[in-house]
Amino acid sequence: METQAIEQLIRTGLPGAEVQVTGDGSHFDAIVISESFAGLTPIKKQRLVMETVKAQLASGELHALSIKTFTPAQWSAAPA
């Protein structure tokens, strides 16, 4: 899969999210910033993102995705 395709899947599943994906073609890292993460536990945030790429994971099209999730407030407070 291409990084842009993964970004689009996540953006479609989480409208308004800021998404950055990097990877080598089989293993990918995603940073997802969304207001919809407010008040959620880390596992619930992960599940929200994983749900957006569930079909690609099930088919093997997407092999591995590491996810870091932030609300906009958490992202602006994160060290650079």
PDB file with one MODEL, atoms N, CA, C and O in Angstrom:
MODEL        1
ATOM      1  N   MET A   1       0.829  -1.184   0.000  1.00  0.00           N
ATOM      2  CA  MET A   1       0.000   0.000   0.000  1.00  0.00           C
ATOM      3  C   MET A   1       0.873   1.248   0.000  1.00  0.00           C
ATOM      4  O   MET A   1       2.026   1.225   0.432  1.00  0.00           O
ATOM      5  N   GLU A   2       0.307   2.307  -0.484  1.00  0.00           N
ATOM      6  CA  GLU A   2       0.984   3.597  -0.500  1.00  0.00           C
ATOM      7  C   GLU A   2       0.577   4.397   0.742  1.00  0.00           C
ATOM      8  O   GLU A   2      -0.536   4.248   1.247  1.00  0.00           O
ATOM      9  N   THR A   3       1.479   5.235   1.219  1.00  0.00           N
ATOM     10  CA  THR A   3       1.181   6.041   2.399  1.00  0.00           C
ATOM     11  C   THR A   3      -0.039   6.932   2.172  1.00  0.00           C
ATOM     12  O   THR A   3      -0.846   7.125   3.082  1.00  0.00           O
ATOM     13  N   GLN A   4      -0.175   7.478   0.952  1.00  0.00           N
ATOM     14  CA  GLN A   4      -1.304   8.358   0.660  1.00  0.00           C
ATOM     15  C   GLN A   4      -2.636   7.613   0.758  1.00  0.00           C
ATOM     16  O   GLN A   4      -3.634   8.181   1.201  1.00  0.00           O
ATOM     17  N   ALA A   5      -2.654   6.354   0.349  1.00  0.00           N
ATOM     18  CA  ALA A   5      -3.885   5.560   0.416  1.00  0.00           C
ATOM     19  C   ALA A   5      -4.292   5.326   1.863  1.00  0.00           C
ATOM     20  O   ALA A   5      -5.474   5.393   2.198  1.00  0.00           O
ATOM     21  N   ILE A   6      -3.324   5.055   2.711  1.00  0.00           N
ATOM     22  CA  ILE A   6      -3.614   4.839   4.135  1.00  0.00           C
ATOM     23  C   ILE A   6      -4.112   6.138   4.763  1.00  0.00           C
ATOM     24  O   ILE A   6      -5.080   6.137   5.524  1.00  0.00           O
ATOM     25  N   GLU A   7      -3.444   7.248   4.438  1.00  0.00           N
ATOM     26  CA  GLU A   7      -3.888   8.541   4.957  1.00  0.00           C
ATOM     27  C   GLU A   7      -5.335   8.807   4.557  1.00  0.00           C
ATOM     28  O   GLU A   7      -6.132   9.256   5.381  1.00  0.00           O
ATOM     29  N   GLN A   8      -5.678   8.536   3.312  1.00  0.00           N
ATOM     30  CA  GLN A   8      -7.041   8.786   2.830  1.00  0.00           C
ATOM     31  C   GLN A   8      -8.056   7.905   3.548  1.00  0.00           C
ATOM     32  O   GLN A   8      -9.141   8.371   3.894  1.00  0.00           O
ATOM     33  N   LEU A   9      -7.721   6.648   3.775  1.00  0.00           N
ATOM     34  CA  LEU A   9      -8.632   5.745   4.503  1.00  0.00           C
ATOM     35  C   LEU A   9      -8.904   6.276   5.908  1.00  0.00           C
ATOM     36  O   LEU A   9     -10.047   6.282   6.365  1.00  0.00           O
ATOM     37  N   ILE A  10      -7.863   6.714   6.581  1.00  0.00           N
ATOM     38  CA  ILE A  10      -8.021   7.227   7.946  1.00  0.00           C
ATOM     39  C   ILE A  10      -8.827   8.522   7.935  1.00  0.00           C
ATOM     40  O   ILE A  10      -9.718   8.704   8.764  1.00  0.00           O
ATOM     41  N   ARG A  11      -8.518   9.426   6.996  1.00  0.00           N
ATOM     42  CA  ARG A  11      -9.269  10.689   6.911  1.00  0.00           C
ATOM     43  C   ARG A  11     -10.744  10.452   6.596  1.00  0.00           C
ATOM     44  O   ARG A  11     -11.612  11.155   7.112  1.00  0.00           O
ATOM     45  N   THR A  12     -11.024   9.467   5.756  1.00  0.00           N
ATOM     46  CA  THR A  12     -12.412   9.152   5.428  1.00  0.00           C
ATOM     47  C   THR A  12     -13.147   8.616   6.658  1.00  0.00           C
ATOM     48  O   THR A  12     -14.305   8.961   6.896  1.00  0.00           O
ATOM     49  N   GLY A  13     -12.471   7.775   7.430  1.00  0.00           N
ATOM     50  CA  GLY A  13     -13.087   7.193   8.626  1.00  0.00           C
ATOM     51  C   GLY A  13     -13.163   8.146   9.798  1.00  0.00           C
ATOM     52  O   GLY A  13     -14.025   8.001  10.666  1.00  0.00           O
ATOM     53  N   LEU A  14     -12.269   9.120   9.832  1.00  0.00           N
ATOM     54  CA  LEU A  14     -12.235  10.103  10.916  1.00  0.00           C
ATOM     55  C   LEU A  14     -12.218  11.500  10.298  1.00  0.00           C
ATOM     56  O   LEU A  14     -11.174  12.152  10.256  1.00  0.00           O
ATOM     57  N   PRO A  15     -13.371  11.956   9.823  1.00  0.00           N
ATOM     58  CA  PRO A  15     -13.425  13.265   9.157  1.00  0.00           C
ATOM     59  C   PRO A  15     -12.844  14.371  10.030  1.00  0.00           C
ATOM     60  O   PRO A  15     -13.111  14.441  11.229  1.00  0.00           O
ATOM     61  N   GLY A  16     -12.045  15.231   9.406  1.00  0.00           N
ATOM     62  CA  GLY A  16     -11.435  16.339  10.117  1.00  0.00           C
ATOM     63  C   GLY A  16     -10.103  16.008  10.760  1.00  0.00           C
ATOM     64  O   GLY A  16      -9.436  16.893  11.297  1.00  0.00           O
ATOM     65  N   ALA A  17      -9.708  14.745  10.712  1.00  0.00           N
ATOM     66  CA  ALA A  17      -8.440  14.354  11.331  1.00  0.00           C
ATOM     67  C   ALA A  17      -7.264  14.828  10.492  1.00  0.00           C
ATOM     68  O   ALA A  17      -7.332  14.882   9.264  1.00  0.00           O
ATOM     69  N   GLU A  18      -6.186  15.169  11.184  1.00  0.00           N
ATOM     70  CA  GLU A  18      -4.906  15.426  10.536  1.00  0.00           C
ATOM     71  C   GLU A  18      -4.160  14.113  10.570  1.00  0.00           C
ATOM     72  O   GLU A  18      -4.056  13.490  11.627  1.00  0.00           O
ATOM     73  N   VAL A  19      -3.637  13.680   9.438  1.00  0.00           N
ATOM     74  CA  VAL A  19      -3.012  12.358   9.354  1.00  0.00           C
ATOM     75  C   VAL A  19      -1.666  12.463   8.650  1.00  0.00           C
ATOM     76  O   VAL A  19      -1.545  13.092   7.599  1.00  0.00           O
ATOM     77  N   GLN A  20      -0.656  11.833   9.248  1.00  0.00           N
ATOM     78  CA  GLN A  20       0.672  11.732   8.633  1.00  0.00           C
ATOM     79  C   GLN A  20       1.068  10.263   8.672  1.00  0.00           C
ATOM     80  O   GLN A  20       1.099   9.654   9.742  1.00  0.00           O
ATOM     81  N   VAL A  21       1.372   9.692   7.510  1.00  0.00           N
ATOM     82  CA  VAL A  21       1.771   8.289   7.450  1.00  0.00           C
ATOM     83  C   VAL A  21       3.129   8.188   6.767  1.00  0.00           C
ATOM     84  O   VAL A  21       3.366   8.801   5.726  1.00  0.00           O
ATOM     85  N   THR A  22       4.011   7.403   7.373  1.00  0.00           N
ATOM     86  CA  THR A  22       5.299   7.081   6.766  1.00  0.00           C
ATOM     87  C   THR A  22       5.427   5.571   6.744  1.00  0.00           C
ATOM     88  O   THR A  22       4.774   4.878   7.523  1.00  0.00           O
ATOM     89  N   GLY A  23       6.263   5.058   5.860  1.00  0.00           N
ATOM     90  CA  GLY A  23       6.448   3.619   5.828  1.00  0.00           C
ATOM     91  C   GLY A  23       7.261   3.158   4.647  1.00  0.00           C
ATOM     92  O   GLY A  23       7.658   3.944   3.786  1.00  0.00           O
ATOM     93  N   ASP A  24       7.503   1.844   4.630  1.00  0.00           N
ATOM     94  CA  ASP A  24       8.366   1.257   3.614  1.00  0.00           C
ATOM     95  C   ASP A  24       7.638   0.337   2.641  1.00  0.00           C
ATOM     96  O   ASP A  24       8.282  -0.389   1.884  1.00  0.00           O
ATOM     97  N   GLY A  25       6.324   0.356   2.647  1.00  0.00           N
ATOM     98  CA  GLY A  25       5.572  -0.505   1.745  1.00  0.00           C
ATOM     99  C   GLY A  25       4.885  -1.666   2.439  1.00  0.00           C
ATOM    100  O   GLY A  25       3.891  -2.188   1.935  1.00  0.00           O
ATOM    101  N   SER A  26       5.407  -2.083   3.603  1.00  0.00           N
ATOM    102  CA  SER A  26       4.728  -3.138   4.353  1.00  0.00           C
ATOM    103  C   SER A  26       4.502  -2.758   5.810  1.00  0.00           C
ATOM    104  O   SER A  26       3.517  -3.185   6.412  1.00  0.00           O
ATOM    105  N   HIS A  27       5.391  -1.969   6.380  1.00  0.00           N
ATOM    106  CA  HIS A  27       5.245  -1.492   7.753  1.00  0.00           C
ATOM    107  C   HIS A  27       5.095   0.025   7.721  1.00  0.00           C
ATOM    108  O   HIS A  27       5.887   0.733   7.099  1.00  0.00           O
ATOM    109  N   PHE A  28       4.058   0.506   8.408  1.00  0.00           N
ATOM    110  CA  PHE A  28       3.751   1.931   8.372  1.00  0.00           C
ATOM    111  C   PHE A  28       3.591   2.493   9.777  1.00  0.00           C
ATOM    112  O   PHE A  28       3.236   1.780  10.715  1.00  0.00           O
ATOM    113  N   ASP A  29       3.862   3.794   9.900  1.00  0.00           N
ATOM    114  CA  ASP A  29       3.659   4.537  11.138  1.00  0.00           C
ATOM    115  C   ASP A  29       2.706   5.676  10.830  1.00  0.00           C
ATOM    116  O   ASP A  29       2.877   6.393   9.844  1.00  0.00           O
ATOM    117  N   ALA A  30       1.698   5.841  11.683  1.00  0.00           N
ATOM    118  CA  ALA A  30       0.719   6.912  11.485  1.00  0.00           C
ATOM    119  C   ALA A  30       0.641   7.790  12.726  1.00  0.00           C
ATOM    120  O   ALA A  30       0.635   7.304  13.856  1.00  0.00           O
ATOM    121  N   ILE A  31       0.581   9.083  12.487  1.00  0.00           N
ATOM    122  CA  ILE A  31       0.268  10.052  13.535  1.00  0.00           C
ATOM    123  C   ILE A  31      -1.092  10.617  13.166  1.00  0.00           C
ATOM    124  O   ILE A  31      -1.278  11.160  12.077  1.00  0.00           O
ATOM    125  N   VAL A  32      -2.043  10.483  14.085  1.00  0.00           N
ATOM    126  CA  VAL A  32      -3.408  10.927  13.815  1.00  0.00           C
ATOM    127  C   VAL A  32      -3.815  11.916  14.899  1.00  0.00           C
ATOM    128  O   VAL A  32      -3.754  11.617  16.091  1.00  0.00           O
ATOM    129  N   ILE A  33      -4.231  13.101  14.459  1.00  0.00           N
ATOM    130  CA  ILE A  33      -4.641  14.161  15.371  1.00  0.00           C
ATOM    131  C   ILE A  33      -6.115  14.438  15.097  1.00  0.00           C
ATOM    132  O   ILE A  33      -6.489  14.835  13.994  1.00  0.00           O
ATOM    133  N   SER A  34      -6.948  14.222  16.121  1.00  0.00           N
ATOM    134  CA  SER A  34      -8.386  14.388  15.913  1.00  0.00           C
ATOM    135  C   SER A  34      -9.075  14.818  17.192  1.00  0.00           C
ATOM    136  O   SER A  34      -8.760  14.350  18.286  1.00  0.00           O
ATOM    137  N   GLU A  35     -10.025  15.724  17.022  1.00  0.00           N
ATOM    138  CA  GLU A  35     -10.857  16.159  18.139  1.00  0.00           C
ATOM    139  C   GLU A  35     -11.701  14.994  18.657  1.00  0.00           C
ATOM    140  O   GLU A  35     -12.097  14.989  19.823  1.00  0.00           O
ATOM    141  N   SER A  36     -11.977  14.016  17.807  1.00  0.00           N
ATOM    142  CA  SER A  36     -12.813  12.878  18.220  1.00  0.00           C
ATOM    143  C   SER A  36     -12.130  11.994  19.260  1.00  0.00           C
ATOM    144  O   SER A  36     -12.779  11.119  19.833  1.00  0.00           O
ATOM    145  N   PHE A  37     -10.843  12.198  19.519  1.00  0.00           N
ATOM    146  CA  PHE A  37     -10.135  11.420  20.536  1.00  0.00           C
ATOM    147  C   PHE A  37     -10.331  11.977  21.948  1.00  0.00           C
ATOM    148  O   PHE A  37      -9.955  11.328  22.925  1.00  0.00           O
ATOM    149  N   ALA A  38     -10.908  13.155  22.063  1.00  0.00           N
ATOM    150  CA  ALA A  38     -11.074  13.790  23.370  1.00  0.00           C
ATOM    151  C   ALA A  38     -11.865  12.889  24.314  1.00  0.00           C
ATOM    152  O   ALA A  38     -12.952  12.421  23.974  1.00  0.00           O
ATOM    153  N   GLY A  39     -11.317  12.651  25.491  1.00  0.00           N
ATOM    154  CA  GLY A  39     -11.989  11.869  26.524  1.00  0.00           C
ATOM    155  C   GLY A  39     -11.903  10.362  26.348  1.00  0.00           C
ATOM    156  O   GLY A  39     -12.442   9.619  27.169  1.00  0.00           O
ATOM    157  N   LEU A  40     -11.234   9.889  25.290  1.00  0.00           N
ATOM    158  CA  LEU A  40     -11.132   8.452  25.058  1.00  0.00           C
ATOM    159  C   LEU A  40      -9.850   7.885  25.661  1.00  0.00           C
ATOM    160  O   LEU A  40      -8.844   8.584  25.783  1.00  0.00           O
ATOM    161  N   THR A  41      -9.904   6.615  26.034  1.00  0.00           N
ATOM    162  CA  THR A  41      -8.712   5.929  26.520  1.00  0.00           C
ATOM    163  C   THR A  41      -7.790   5.661  25.325  1.00  0.00           C
ATOM    164  O   THR A  41      -8.241   5.656  24.180  1.00  0.00           O
ATOM    165  N   PRO A  42      -6.512   5.440  25.591  1.00  0.00           N
ATOM    166  CA  PRO A  42      -5.592   5.153  24.480  1.00  0.00           C
ATOM    167  C   PRO A  42      -6.039   3.966  23.609  1.00  0.00           C
ATOM    168  O   PRO A  42      -5.908   4.018  22.386  1.00  0.00           O
ATOM    169  N   ILE A  43      -6.552   2.923  24.215  1.00  0.00           N
ATOM    170  CA  ILE A  43      -6.978   1.755  23.424  1.00  0.00           C
ATOM    171  C   ILE A  43      -8.179   2.099  22.537  1.00  0.00           C
ATOM    172  O   ILE A  43      -8.266   1.618  21.407  1.00  0.00           O
ATOM    173  N   LYS A  44      -9.097   2.919  23.032  1.00  0.00           N
ATOM    174  CA  LYS A  44     -10.248   3.307  22.211  1.00  0.00           C
ATOM    175  C   LYS A  44      -9.813   4.177  21.037  1.00  0.00           C
ATOM    176  O   LYS A  44     -10.385   4.087  19.951  1.00  0.00           O
ATOM    177  N   LYS A  45      -8.801   5.023  21.251  1.00  0.00           N
ATOM    178  CA  LYS A  45      -8.262   5.834  20.161  1.00  0.00           C
ATOM    179  C   LYS A  45      -7.660   4.926  19.087  1.00  0.00           C
ATOM    180  O   LYS A  45      -7.904   5.110  17.895  1.00  0.00           O
ATOM    181  N   GLN A  46      -6.873   3.948  19.527  1.00  0.00           N
ATOM    182  CA  GLN A  46      -6.250   2.996  18.597  1.00  0.00           C
ATOM    183  C   GLN A  46      -7.313   2.243  17.801  1.00  0.00           C
ATOM    184  O   GLN A  46      -7.192   2.069  16.588  1.00  0.00           O
ATOM    185  N   ARG A  47      -8.341   1.808  18.493  1.00  0.00           N
ATOM    186  CA  ARG A  47      -9.407   1.052  17.825  1.00  0.00           C
ATOM    187  C   ARG A  47     -10.131   1.890  16.776  1.00  0.00           C
ATOM    188  O   ARG A  47     -10.482   1.388  15.708  1.00  0.00           O
ATOM    189  N   LEU A  48     -10.355   3.166  17.081  1.00  0.00           N
ATOM    190  CA  LEU A  48     -10.997   4.054  16.105  1.00  0.00           C
ATOM    191  C   LEU A  48     -10.187   4.116  14.818  1.00  0.00           C
ATOM    192  O   LEU A  48     -10.742   4.036  13.722  1.00  0.00           O
ATOM    193  N   VAL A  49      -8.882   4.258  14.956  1.00  0.00           N
ATOM    194  CA  VAL A  49      -8.024   4.337  13.779  1.00  0.00           C
ATOM    195  C   VAL A  49      -7.957   2.984  13.073  1.00  0.00           C
ATOM    196  O   VAL A  49      -8.077   2.923  11.850  1.00  0.00           O
ATOM    197  N   MET A  50      -7.771   1.916  13.816  1.00  0.00           N
ATOM    198  CA  MET A  50      -7.670   0.591  13.205  1.00  0.00           C
ATOM    199  C   MET A  50      -8.945   0.214  12.448  1.00  0.00           C
ATOM    200  O   MET A  50      -8.885  -0.498  11.445  1.00  0.00           O
ATOM    201  N   GLU A  51     -10.073   0.679  12.917  1.00  0.00           N
ATOM    202  CA  GLU A  51     -11.340   0.405  12.242  1.00  0.00           C
ATOM    203  C   GLU A  51     -11.336   0.979  10.820  1.00  0.00           C
ATOM    204  O   GLU A  51     -11.984   0.428   9.930  1.00  0.00           O
ATOM    205  N   THR A  52     -10.618   2.069  10.605  1.00  0.00           N
ATOM    206  CA  THR A  52     -10.600   2.712   9.286  1.00  0.00           C
ATOM    207  C   THR A  52      -9.809   1.909   8.262  1.00  0.00           C
ATOM    208  O   THR A  52      -9.995   2.091   7.059  1.00  0.00           O
ATOM    209  N   VAL A  53      -8.928   1.021   8.723  1.00  0.00           N
ATOM    210  CA  VAL A  53      -8.113   0.207   7.805  1.00  0.00           C
ATOM    211  C   VAL A  53      -8.350  -1.288   8.010  1.00  0.00           C
ATOM    212  O   VAL A  53      -7.545  -2.117   7.585  1.00  0.00           O
ATOM    213  N   LYS A  54      -9.446  -1.617   8.655  1.00  0.00           N
ATOM    214  CA  LYS A  54      -9.760  -3.004   9.005  1.00  0.00           C
ATOM    215  C   LYS A  54      -9.769  -3.938   7.789  1.00  0.00           C
ATOM    216  O   LYS A  54      -9.194  -5.026   7.841  1.00  0.00           O
ATOM    217  N   ALA A  55     -10.410  -3.525   6.707  1.00  0.00           N
ATOM    218  CA  ALA A  55     -10.508  -4.380   5.522  1.00  0.00           C
ATOM    219  C   ALA A  55      -9.132  -4.630   4.906  1.00  0.00           C
ATOM    220  O   ALA A  55      -8.848  -5.735   4.444  1.00  0.00           O
ATOM    221  N   GLN A  56      -8.281  -3.606   4.899  1.00  0.00           N
ATOM    222  CA  GLN A  56      -6.951  -3.754   4.315  1.00  0.00           C
ATOM    223  C   GLN A  56      -6.063  -4.654   5.173  1.00  0.00           C
ATOM    224  O   GLN A  56      -5.238  -5.396   4.641  1.00  0.00           O
ATOM    225  N   LEU A  57      -6.224  -4.594   6.476  1.00  0.00           N
ATOM    226  CA  LEU A  57      -5.491  -5.492   7.363  1.00  0.00           C
ATOM    227  C   LEU A  57      -5.972  -6.933   7.186  1.00  0.00           C
ATOM    228  O   LEU A  57      -5.166  -7.861   7.128  1.00  0.00           O
ATOM    229  N   ALA A  58      -7.273  -7.107   7.102  1.00  0.00           N
ATOM    230  CA  ALA A  58      -7.844  -8.446   6.959  1.00  0.00           C
ATOM    231  C   ALA A  58      -7.421  -9.102   5.647  1.00  0.00           C
ATOM    232  O   ALA A  58      -7.180 -10.308   5.606  1.00  0.00           O
ATOM    233  N   SER A  59      -7.330  -8.320   4.586  1.00  0.00           N
ATOM    234  CA  SER A  59      -6.971  -8.872   3.285  1.00  0.00           C
ATOM    235  C   SER A  59      -5.465  -9.087   3.131  1.00  0.00           C
ATOM    236  O   SER A  59      -5.028  -9.770   2.205  1.00  0.00           O
ATOM    237  N   GLY A  60      -4.672  -8.508   4.035  1.00  0.00           N
ATOM    238  CA  GLY A  60      -3.230  -8.608   3.926  1.00  0.00           C
ATOM    239  C   GLY A  60      -2.617  -7.507   3.078  1.00  0.00           C
ATOM    240  O   GLY A  60      -1.396  -7.430   2.938  1.00  0.00           O
ATOM    241  N   GLU A  61      -3.457  -6.660   2.516  1.00  0.00           N
ATOM    242  CA  GLU A  61      -2.968  -5.543   1.722  1.00  0.00           C
ATOM    243  C   GLU A  61      -2.114  -4.609   2.580  1.00  0.00           C
ATOM    244  O   GLU A  61      -1.133  -4.035   2.107  1.00  0.00           O
ATOM    245  N   LEU A  62      -2.502  -4.467   3.840  1.00  0.00           N
ATOM    246  CA  LEU A  62      -1.758  -3.681   4.822  1.00  0.00           C
ATOM    247  C   LEU A  62      -1.257  -4.651   5.877  1.00  0.00           C
ATOM    248  O   LEU A  62      -2.044  -5.336   6.529  1.00  0.00           O
ATOM    249  N   HIS A  63       0.057  -4.702   6.039  1.00  0.00           N
ATOM    250  CA  HIS A  63       0.646  -5.699   6.931  1.00  0.00           C
ATOM    251  C   HIS A  63       0.750  -5.217   8.375  1.00  0.00           C
ATOM    252  O   HIS A  63       0.335  -5.921   9.297  1.00  0.00           O
ATOM    253  N   ALA A  64       1.299  -4.028   8.574  1.00  0.00           N
ATOM    254  CA  ALA A  64       1.509  -3.537   9.943  1.00  0.00           C
ATOM    255  C   ALA A  64       1.367  -2.022   9.987  1.00  0.00           C
ATOM    256  O   ALA A  64       1.875  -1.307   9.123  1.00  0.00           O
ATOM    257  N   LEU A  65       0.665  -1.550  11.011  1.00  0.00           N
ATOM    258  CA  LEU A  65       0.460  -0.119  11.185  1.00  0.00           C
ATOM    259  C   LEU A  65       0.644   0.232  12.652  1.00  0.00           C
ATOM    260  O   LEU A  65      -0.093  -0.248  13.514  1.00  0.00           O
ATOM    261  N   SER A  66       1.628   1.067  12.925  1.00  0.00           N
ATOM    262  CA  SER A  66       1.863   1.594  14.271  1.00  0.00           C
ATOM    263  C   SER A  66       1.190   2.957  14.342  1.00  0.00           C
ATOM    264  O   SER A  66       1.357   3.781  13.443  1.00  0.00           O
ATOM    265  N   ILE A  67       0.427   3.197  15.409  1.00  0.00           N
ATOM    266  CA  ILE A  67      -0.384   4.406  15.484  1.00  0.00           C
ATOM    267  C   ILE A  67      -0.057   5.211  16.736  1.00  0.00           C
ATOM    268  O   ILE A  67       0.065   4.666  17.833  1.00  0.00           O
ATOM    269  N   LYS A  68       0.082   6.524  16.544  1.00  0.00           N
ATOM    270  CA  LYS A  68       0.179   7.467  17.664  1.00  0.00           C
ATOM    271  C   LYS A  68      -0.987   8.422  17.494  1.00  0.00           C
ATOM    272  O   LYS A  68      -1.170   9.015  16.431  1.00  0.00           O
ATOM    273  N   THR A  69      -1.778   8.567  18.557  1.00  0.00           N
ATOM    274  CA  THR A  69      -2.975   9.408  18.486  1.00  0.00           C
ATOM    275  C   THR A  69      -2.867  10.584  19.441  1.00  0.00           C
ATOM    276  O   THR A  69      -2.310  10.478  20.534  1.00  0.00           O
ATOM    277  N   PHE A  70      -3.416  11.708  18.995  1.00  0.00           N
ATOM    278  CA  PHE A  70      -3.401  12.933  19.791  1.00  0.00           C
ATOM    279  C   PHE A  70      -4.682  13.716  19.539  1.00  0.00           C
ATOM    280  O   PHE A  70      -5.244  13.669  18.445  1.00  0.00           O
ATOM    281  N   THR A  71      -5.139  14.436  20.560  1.00  0.00           N
ATOM    282  CA  THR A  71      -6.134  15.479  20.324  1.00  0.00           C
ATOM    283  C   THR A  71      -5.337  16.700  19.851  1.00  0.00           C
ATOM    284  O   THR A  71      -4.120  16.740  20.037  1.00  0.00           O
ATOM    285  N   PRO A  72      -5.990  17.689  19.249  1.00  0.00           N
ATOM    286  CA  PRO A  72      -5.245  18.893  18.861  1.00  0.00           C
ATOM    287  C   PRO A  72      -4.511  19.536  20.046  1.00  0.00           C
ATOM    288  O   PRO A  72      -3.389  20.019  19.888  1.00  0.00           O
ATOM    289  N   ALA A  73      -5.133  19.545  21.227  1.00  0.00           N
ATOM    290  CA  ALA A  73      -4.492  20.133  22.410  1.00  0.00           C
ATOM    291  C   ALA A  73      -3.255  19.335  22.819  1.00  0.00           C
ATOM    292  O   ALA A  73      -2.229  19.915  23.172  1.00  0.00           O
ATOM    293  N   GLN A  74      -3.350  18.024  22.774  1.00  0.00           N
ATOM    294  CA  GLN A  74      -2.196  17.176  23.116  1.00  0.00           C
ATOM    295  C   GLN A  74      -1.071  17.388  22.101  1.00  0.00           C
ATOM    296  O   GLN A  74       0.102  17.441  22.469  1.00  0.00           O
ATOM    297  N   TRP A  75      -1.434  17.507  20.835  1.00  0.00           N
ATOM    298  CA  TRP A  75      -0.429  17.680  19.791  1.00  0.00           C
ATOM    299  C   TRP A  75       0.300  19.014  19.957  1.00  0.00           C
ATOM    300  O   TRP A  75       1.520  19.079  19.799  1.00  0.00           O
ATOM    301  N   SER A  76      -0.442  20.075  20.273  1.00  0.00           N
ATOM    302  CA  SER A  76       0.205  21.386  20.418  1.00  0.00           C
ATOM    303  C   SER A  76       1.074  21.444  21.668  1.00  0.00           C
ATOM    304  O   SER A  76       1.991  22.262  21.742  1.00  0.00           O
ATOM    305  N   ALA A  77       0.795  20.576  22.665  1.00  0.00           N
ATOM    306  CA  ALA A  77       1.585  20.541  23.890  1.00  0.00           C
ATOM    307  C   ALA A  77       2.746  19.547  23.800  1.00  0.00           C
ATOM    308  O   ALA A  77       3.613  19.527  24.674  1.00  0.00           O
ATOM    309  N   ALA A  78       2.767  18.719  22.744  1.00  0.00           N
ATOM    310  CA  ALA A  78       3.817  17.701  22.605  1.00  0.00           C
ATOM    311  C   ALA A  78       5.159  18.358  22.332  1.00  0.00           C
ATOM    312  O   ALA A  78       5.237  19.350  21.607  1.00  0.00           O
ATOM    313  N   PRO A  79       6.216  17.801  22.914  1.00  0.00           N
ATOM    314  CA  PRO A  79       7.547  18.355  22.643  1.00  0.00           C
ATOM    315  C   PRO A  79       7.926  18.165  21.169  1.00  0.00           C
ATOM    316  O   PRO A  79       7.587  17.146  20.567  1.00  0.00           O
ATOM    317  N   ALA A  80       8.601  19.109  20.614  1.00  0.00           N
ATOM    318  CA  ALA A  80       8.973  19.065  19.189  1.00  0.00           C
ATOM    319  C   ALA A  80      10.055  18.071  18.904  1.00  0.00           C
ATOM    320  O   ALA A  80      10.470  17.923  17.755  1.00  0.00           O
TER     321      ALA A  80
ENDMDL
END
